[in-house]
C-alpha cells in the first residue's frame, strides 16, 4: 500500500490511550456502513438537511440516519462517566457531612466528660486560649490519624476505579492533597465549636460538675 498522507491522532475512548491507526480508501476496503464527518463554519445542526440532500443526489437509495453533532456524540460517550461521577460526588458530600457531624459529636462529648478537668485547669490559671488549644489539639490529632488511614485505604481502592477516570491517574497527588486539606478544614470547624464552648466553662461550676 502506498502512503499518501499522515493524519493527527484519533482518540476513540476517553479512558483508553491513543493507538496506531491507518485509513484505507473505500474502494480498497469497502464496508456495508459508513460514517460521514463534516466540519462547518455555522451551526452543525442546520447542515443536516443539506448534507442529506447531497448524499441522496449521489445515490437516492442510500439511507442517511443517526445524524448527530460532535457535541452530542461527546455527551453520549461521557454520559456513563458523568453519572458515575455525580453519584460518587453525592456520596462524598454525604460522607463529608457525616464526618463533620461525627467529629463535632465526639468532641462535644469529650468536652462534657472533661468539664471538671477544664475547670481545674482554669482555676489554676489556664487561659481561655490554652483551653482552646488543648481541645483543638486533641480533636485534630484524631482527625490527622483518621486522614492518614483514609489516604492509605484510598490509594488501594482508587486503583479499582481507573476505568471511570480519564486524563487523571487513580493516585493523582493534587487530588489527594486537596481532598485531605478539605477534610482537615472541616475537622477544624467541627472541633472549634466544642473548643470555644470549653473556654466559657466557669471554674466554680465545673468543680461542682458531676
Secondary structure as UniProt FT lines:
FT   TURN            14..15
FT   TURN            26..28
FT   HELIX           44..47
FT   HELIX           48..58
FT   TURN            60..61
FT   HELIX           70..113
FT   HELIX           115..123
FT   TURN            124..125
FT   HELIX           128..157
FT   HELIX           158..164
FT   TURN            170..171
FT   HELIX           173..198
FT   TURN            199..200
FT   HELIX           203..207
//
